[in-house]
């Protein structure tokens, strides 16, 4: 009903007011006169009189004046009443739309525009509301602007249509060349087809599926047109236009004998074109090719002077094309002209004139496409390195757990004064160094185990200042600047300290012995998304940590690579290339963002964005130095589930040394079989996370169906996060990261047993 009322208000039901009047007269006659027949005759008489008046009344004076006014307009002009019917038009309108017997404007426009009714309705509604409206449309006769203006003190509208002249209109070039061409709108419907295109498909198509058997996606791609005389092989040349419109030009794939077509006729064609002879000499070019390849400023003799990166001689490629091999197969190649990183998509066709072969080269700027491809390859490379790092870290941490654990067992049997004790200490220290390196790999791959907590960056930096001053040396000035109202962040304190140390050490190395390093913290509120370096920082509240130096800086070509693992600007042997990649991984895993700015000989600054955390910071006691290996004995039965025999052997011996009874299982299924025995009593489970068959979280989930209060310590050197998160939500579960020492293992088990005591 709402649509009907809207159409009546804008006059899209002819004579709507007259019909209402006729109904009213009939109703009044039936009410006032008892005799139905007489009442009906009277009402019909009124109807006839009303219709006669409507048809015979002479034109109003303002209509006559309007006709005189529009008759001298060079544009096509129509005047419609409130019902959308044409009451006047000028000679230009007659010439543009020579249609007899048409009463409504949308019927007249339908002979020129496919969706005339919708356009007329939109413009009429807008004009009645705002006084005027216009739309640009594409027709078989070119582009037109249709405008509607409301006449003052009246509901009539004046409509004007005039052609839009475009100097470089590709449709005009296609018409001159008799090249099939059509325009597609943003919705996918075909707005315009030139005459050659209509002849090719046998009429007017409405969608791409009616034209192609398989719609081409890229310019220069071969396609098959469902032609009037059967399937036709063509090359689709696709030109993206404004307002979501796309233009398709169809070139034949077979050898073309076209003496009437010259490069001069292709001068304004929307695609860059070169004409070559079989040896690769440039014979001619159009305007777009000269602009793309900068030929006007610096002419080139051969195609090889313009293009590189094919992987084989350009001359061989052109020779094959001249023989009809490999035609219309696009290649993305590097351009020797223009910007430093410019790529073009090249497709070659063959033309035969008077028995002589020429090559037509179609060129598209593919720089943006190549840039996206590089970003994708880079993303894939980083993902692959991350997966490799995570896998290597898992195996290494198992080995390091066994090495450092058995070293701890040996140290229990030796006094510090023994000759072998120093050797054992060396083994232990180097195992810890190896564990630190593995931790860096895990940090880069964002698969380490973070112990997140609310932190005040001022306290963190205050605790770290003494160590940082020792790292930078006496000749380097380290200054700190804090926002007095700094908000809290949520991060792993130990890992955050690692990030800051890595950045400060890099700044120290860039100074060459003396200079200034500044660390600044402040609050910042982003009112809109921050887009930078292919990253998007969502709007919100952040704490910024900025580490800057006035050192040598980083060259612009190296700046995008500094967060890649094993990439370093330092000399061989001076850096591992893992410092910044580690910092990047820790920041990203903590939910933050890190960016670098640098200028050669001016310095470098790293800016970290951490989301603010609205929960209060909990003050923790200062970390105590690790105690000597305790000899206190414990009680309890431990079910040890570990597939790696060396790790299982160490953990079992360590727990037994502390007084625990240990039952071993080499997989999750074996552990489940043991727990099915109700007589089998255990106090706690120590299980690896990643194992063949049932992994740690999976078998524990099944075990808790039988024993809901089962206490579990998960251990792993490779945190896949989601695998163990569900189980860690229970207060009966805790986590022990590998590699761990003898005391770390036994103290974790003891603490987790304590609530049950």
C-alpha positions, 0 to 999 in steps of 0.5 A: 500500500505504501508503494501505491500511495507513493505512485499516486502522489507522484502521478504514476497512476494516470488520472488518479485524481479523476478516478477518485473524483468519479468514485466520490460522485458515484458514492454520493449519488447512491446515498442521496437518491434511493432509486438505484437505477436513477442514481446510476444514470446520474453518476454515469452522466457525471463521469461522461461530463468529467471525461469530456472536460478532461479531454476537450479542455483547451491547453492552459496558457502556461503550457502554451508559453512553455512550448514556446520557451522550449522550442528554441532549446537545442537540447531535447526537452519534454514537459510532463504533467504530474502523471508522467505524461508528455504534454509538450516536447520540442523538435530536438526531442522529436529528432532524438526519440522519433516515436509516435503514439507515446504518451508517457516519458518512460515509454519514450525513454525505453527506446533508448535506455534499458531501465527507463521506468526506474530512472524516470521514477527516481528523477521525478521523485527527487525533482518533486522533493528538491526542485531539480535532479539529474542522472548520467546514463550510457546509451547506444547513442552515447552518454547523456545527462537527463535532468528534471526541473519542477515548474514553479506553482505547478506539478509539471516537470521540464525534462532535458536530455543532452549528450556529454562530450568526452574527448577520450571516450573509449566508446567513440574509438571502438565505434570508429574501429568497428571493435565489439565493445560493451559497458557493464555497471557496478551491479553486473548488468550491461548498460551499453553495447555498440553496434558491432557487439550487437551484431556479434551476439545477435541482439542486446544482452543483459548480463555477462553470462549471456555474452561469455561461456566463462566470464574472463577476470583479467584483461588480455585473457582469452575468452569464448563469446556465445555469438550469433553464428556460434562460439567465437574466440576473442581476447577480452580487454578490460578497462576499469572506469569510474562509478563502478563501471567496466568496459570490455573490448573484444579483439579476435584471437585468430590472425587478423588481416586488417589493412584498414586499421592503423595505429593512428586510428588506435591513438585514443584507445584506452589500452597501451599498444605497441606495434613491432616487427618480427625482430622486435623493432618498435614500429609504432605506438599509441598515446597510452603506450607512450605515456606508460613507457615514457617514450615521448621523453626517451624513445626506444628502438627495440622492445628489449630496451623497455622490458626485462625479467622474462627469464629467457631472451625477449627475441626468442619470445617474439620469434615464437609469437611471429610463428603463431606460438604462445599468442595472448598469454599474459606475462608480468614483466619488469619495466626498465622505464618509469618508477624503480618498481614498475611492472607491466602485463604484456600480451602479444597478438599477431596481425598480417598485412599484405602477407607481412607479419606484425606483432601487436603488444598489449600493455597493462600497468601491473605494478599494484598487482605485483605489489600485492603478490609480493605482500602475499609471498612475504606473508606466506614466507613469514608463516612458513618460518613461524611454523618451522620455528614452532616445530623446531622449538618443540623438539629442541625444548624436549632435548634441552629439558633432558640435557639440563634435567640430567645435568641437575641430577649429576650436580646433586651428586657432586659438591661445588669443590669437585673437579667435574662440577665446573664442567656441569655448570658449563653444560647447564649454562649453555643449555640455558643459552640454547633455551633462550635462543629457542625462546626467541624463535617461539617469540617470533612465531608467536607460540610462546607461553605468555604469563599476562598480567596488568602492568604499569610501564613506569614500574617496569622501566624503573626496575629495568633502568639499572640493567639498561644503563649497564647495557648502554655503557657510560658514553651513552646517555639514557633518558626516560620520560613518563606520562604522569597519568599513564594507564596500565597495559596487559603483557608478560613482564619478562617478555616485555623486558626482553623487548625493551632490552632488544630495542635499547641494545639495537639503539646502542649499536647504532650510536657507535659508542656515544650518543643519546637514547630516549624512552618515552611513555604516554597515553594516546587516544585514536579517534579513528583507525590508524593505517600504516605499513599494511597494518590497521590499529583500531580506534581506542585508547593505547599506551605508547612506548617509544625508544629513539636514538640519534644514531646512523639510521636505517636506509629506506630500502632496508626498513621494510625488512627489519622485522624479518627473522635473520635479517640484520644491518650489522656486520657478519658475526655481530648480530643474529637477526632475531632481536627485532623479529623477537620484539615484533612477535612478543608485541603482536602476541600481546595484542600490540603494534610496533612501527619503525621510523628512521632517517639515515644519519639522523636516527631511528625510533621504534613506537609500540602501541599497547591497548590499555587495560582497565583492571588495577595493577597488582603489586608483586614481590620482587623476584627472589634469586633461584634457591639451591636444589632442595633436599626436602622430601614430598609425599604423593602419587604422580601419573607421568604421561610423556612420549619422549623417553629421555624427558620421561626418565628425567622427570621420573627420577627427579620426582622420585628423588623428592619422595613422590611415587611415580607411575609412568605412561608413554601416551594418553590412551595408556593413561586412560586405561590406568585410570579406568581401574577404580583401585588406582589412586593418584594425587596429580597428573603430569602430562605433555601437551603434544603427543601422538594419538590423544594429546594432553588436553584431549585425554585429560578431558576424557579422564575428567569424565571419570574423575572430575577433580583430577589435578593436572600439570600440563607441560610443553615447549610449544604453546599452541594456545587453544589446545590447552586453554580450555583445560587451564580455565579449571583451578585444577590445572596449571602449566609448566613450560619446557625446558624446566629444571629439577627444582622448577618441576618439583616445586610446581607439582608441590604447589599444585598439590598444596590446595588438596592437602 
